[in-house]
Amino acid sequence: MDEYLIEVKKDGSIETLKSYCASPIEALDSMISFEDVSNIYKITHVKTNETWDFDNSALEDLRKLRNVIDDESTIIKELRRN
């Protein structure tokens, strides 16, 4: 697991949240699952300082798709598949 910093808008304020994940996609998924996160701006891999920006236009659609899957372990298994 690697450490990621995710810049988000949460409850109306811009905050940086920390997540330990296997990939930036898994870090993104963890933010999508938080309903109080209204925007995701940037994900930073702490070890390499690599960053990814996020286009929030798909955030609500991604949440809807994620909610279709009942088994959380299925989501994690798919995200960690190489």
Phi, psi and omega in degrees: 000139179246158179269133177233142172252129184238119178274121185223167166255119184231124181052038176085355181241144176281127182224160172249118180256151180252140178218142175253114188218168179276343183198166176295331178293320177293323176297318177298314180300321180296325178286325178299327182284347178271109182296333181279358173269113183264340177214145174240122185259311187207142175244131180238127174278114189299317185295317184259348184065014176289142182234154176226133175266154183238134175269110186288357181298337182258002187302310182293322177296320177296322177296318179298316179296318180297323181289345177289332182272119183278332187258107181302325181295330177296319179296310182298317180300318180291319180294329183267359180288135179255000000 
